[in-house]
Amino acid sequence: MDVVIVGDGPGGLSAALFLAKAGLQVTVYGQDKTAMHWALLRNYLGIAEIHGSEFQKRARAQVESFGARLVDARVESVEKAGDGFRVTLEGGEAVTARFLVLSEGKSPRLADQLGLARAENGAVVTDIHARTSLAGVYAVGRLARPDRSQAIISAGDGASAAIDIISTVRGGPYTDWDSPPENG
Ligand SMILES: Cc1cc2nc3c(=O)[nH]c(=O)nc-3n(C[C@H](O)[C@H](O)[C@H](O)COP(=O)(O)OP(=O)(O)OC[C@H]3O[C@@H](n4cnc5c(N)ncnc54)[C@H](O)[C@@H]3O)c2cc1C
């Protein structure tokens, strides 16, 4: 596996979209318990108004259409293993991945298991590409910005983490640009 994503809110799903679209093997673990189910979005650029549950439904279908796996499971633990990470699910099944994207939302339980640096307000410390203090681990969305919880910011963080991972794997800067056919 190339990438494991923990959390299936807008942060995790956005990372999965970019990664799967670029052809990486990606699995998202989550149980569709995101805060989005309580939201009525009227501040997501390009969408006038949408119920958070409908947004999630469309996002999940979009991500799966590019080949990402969405697995209904809770991750119990994460640890460093060789060049990557071992991810153990509730029930004991374990998988390994080269990169880990944490989008745990408001509870940084796995981030703490890995000993990631945290700021005074509890945020997992990241750089502009969502990289944490541990190489290969990214933190996105509410986890990295507990005082700035907005769907579009989480989605942007997820995209940023994914593009950094793809650039690392491909050995150079990556952009995901598509053009309409009439533009050649
Ligand atoms: C009442 C309400 C109204 C809101 N209205 C708006 C609005 O109008 N506009 C707006 O922009 N935002 C709104 N929000 C905020 C918005 O919902 C959040 O900003 C957004 O959900 C954050 O996305 P995220 O991906 O960072 O985290 P989350 O959506 O919190 O997703 C984290 C996911 O990770 C899962 N998870 C955590 N740990 C594990 C684990 N160990 N294994 C597997 N899964 C795990 C959680 O169950 C959850 O599904 C609202 C929130 C609420 C509560």
The ligand as an SDF file (V2000), in Angstrom:
LIG
                    3D

 53 58  0  0  0  0  0  0  0  0999 V2000
  -23.2220   21.7830   13.7050 C   0  0  0  0  0  0  0  0  0  0  0  0
  -22.0560   21.9600   12.7620 C   0  0  0  0  0  0  0  0  0  0  0  0
  -22.2120   22.7840   11.6820 C   0  0  0  0  0  0  0  0  0  0  0  0
  -21.1320   23.0280   10.8200 C   0  0  0  0  0  0  0  0  0  0  0  0
  -21.3160   23.8630    9.7680 N   0  0  0  0  0  0  0  0  0  0  0  0
  -20.2840   24.1110    8.9280 C   0  0  0  0  0  0  0  0  0  0  0  0
  -20.4510   24.9850    7.8170 C   0  0  0  0  0  0  0  0  0  0  0  0
  -21.5380   25.5340    7.5910 O   0  0  0  0  0  0  0  0  0  0  0  0
  -19.3810   25.2060    7.0300 N   0  0  0  0  0  0  0  0  0  0  0  0
  -18.1540   24.6230    7.2470 C   0  0  0  0  0  0  0  0  0  0  0  0
  -17.1990   24.8680    6.5070 O   0  0  0  0  0  0  0  0  0  0  0  0
  -17.9820   23.7720    8.2730 N   0  0  0  0  0  0  0  0  0  0  0  0
  -19.0030   23.5130    9.1200 C   0  0  0  0  0  0  0  0  0  0  0  0
  -18.8290   22.6610   10.1840 N   0  0  0  0  0  0  0  0  0  0  0  0
  -17.4690   22.1330   10.4320 C   0  0  0  0  0  0  0  0  0  0  0  0
  -17.1110   20.9720    9.5140 C   0  0  0  0  0  0  0  0  0  0  0  0
  -17.9990   19.9080    9.7360 O   0  0  0  0  0  0  0  0  0  0  0  0
  -15.6610   20.5720    9.8050 C   0  0  0  0  0  0  0  0  0  0  0  0
  -14.8270   21.6850    9.5310 O   0  0  0  0  0  0  0  0  0  0  0  0
  -15.1920   19.3890    8.9810 C   0  0  0  0  0  0  0  0  0  0  0  0
  -16.0020   18.2600    9.2080 O   0  0  0  0  0  0  0  0  0  0  0  0
  -13.7520   19.0610    9.3470 C   0  0  0  0  0  0  0  0  0  0  0  0
  -13.2930   18.0630    8.4810 O   0  0  0  0  0  0  0  0  0  0  0  0
  -12.0710   17.1230    8.8510 P   0  0  0  0  0  0  0  0  0  0  0  0
  -11.9080   16.1900    7.7040 O   0  0  0  0  0  0  0  0  0  0  0  0
  -10.9360   17.9540    9.2710 O   0  0  0  0  0  0  0  0  0  0  0  0
  -12.5130   16.3200   10.1740 O   0  0  0  0  0  0  0  0  0  0  0  0
  -13.8510   15.5160   10.4990 P   0  0  0  0  0  0  0  0  0  0  0  0
  -14.9370   15.8760    9.5660 O   0  0  0  0  0  0  0  0  0  0  0  0
  -14.0620   15.6880   11.9600 O   0  0  0  0  0  0  0  0  0  0  0  0
  -13.4810   14.0150   10.1520 O   0  0  0  0  0  0  0  0  0  0  0  0
  -12.6910   13.2120   10.9750 C   0  0  0  0  0  0  0  0  0  0  0  0
  -13.1370   11.7840   10.7660 C   0  0  0  0  0  0  0  0  0  0  0  0
  -12.1350   10.8930   11.2590 O   0  0  0  0  0  0  0  0  0  0  0  0
  -12.7670    9.8200   11.9040 C   0  0  0  0  0  0  0  0  0  0  0  0
  -11.7930    9.1750   12.7750 N   0  0  0  0  0  0  0  0  0  0  0  0
  -11.1690    9.7140   13.8590 C   0  0  0  0  0  0  0  0  0  0  0  0
  -10.3350    8.8180   14.4150 N   0  0  0  0  0  0  0  0  0  0  0  0
  -10.4420    7.6910   13.6670 C   0  0  0  0  0  0  0  0  0  0  0  0
   -9.8370    6.3950   13.7550 C   0  0  0  0  0  0  0  0  0  0  0  0
   -8.9770    6.0750   14.7290 N   0  0  0  0  0  0  0  0  0  0  0  0
  -10.1670    5.4580   12.8400 N   0  0  0  0  0  0  0  0  0  0  0  0
  -11.0610    5.7560   11.8480 C   0  0  0  0  0  0  0  0  0  0  0  0
  -11.6590    6.9650   11.7210 N   0  0  0  0  0  0  0  0  0  0  0  0
  -11.3600    7.9090   12.6220 C   0  0  0  0  0  0  0  0  0  0  0  0
  -13.9440   10.4720   12.6120 C   0  0  0  0  0  0  0  0  0  0  0  0
  -14.9300    9.5350   12.9800 O   0  0  0  0  0  0  0  0  0  0  0  0
  -14.4150   11.4400   11.5250 C   0  0  0  0  0  0  0  0  0  0  0  0
  -15.3160   10.8090   10.6430 O   0  0  0  0  0  0  0  0  0  0  0  0
  -19.8790   22.3880   11.0470 C   0  0  0  0  0  0  0  0  0  0  0  0
  -19.7660   21.5030   12.1240 C   0  0  0  0  0  0  0  0  0  0  0  0
  -20.8100   21.2930   12.9730 C   0  0  0  0  0  0  0  0  0  0  0  0
  -20.6490   20.3520   14.1430 C   0  0  0  0  0  0  0  0  0  0  0  0
  1  2  1  0
  2  3  1  0
  2 52  2  0
  3  4  2  0
  4  5  1  0
  4 50  1  0
  5  6  2  0
  6  7  1  0
  6 13  1  0
  7  8  2  0
  7  9  1  0
  9 10  1  0
 10 11  2  0
 10 12  1  0
 12 13  2  0
 13 14  1  0
 14 15  1  0
 14 50  1  0
 15 16  1  0
 16 17  1  0
 16 18  1  0
 18 19  1  0
 18 20  1  0
 20 21  1  0
 20 22  1  0
 22 23  1  0
 23 24  1  0
 24 25  2  0
 24 26  1  0
 24 27  1  0
 27 28  1  0
 28 29  2  0
 28 30  1  0
 28 31  1  0
 31 32  1  0
 32 33  1  0
 33 34  1  0
 33 48  1  0
 34 35  1  0
 35 36  1  0
 35 46  1  0
 36 37  1  0
 36 45  1  0
 37 38  2  0
 38 39  1  0
 39 40  1  0
 39 45  2  0
 40 41  1  0
 40 42  2  0
 42 43  1  0
 43 44  2  0
 44 45  1  0
 46 47  1  0
 46 48  1  0
 48 49  1  0
 50 51  2  0
 51 52  1  0
 52 53  1  0
M  END
$$$$
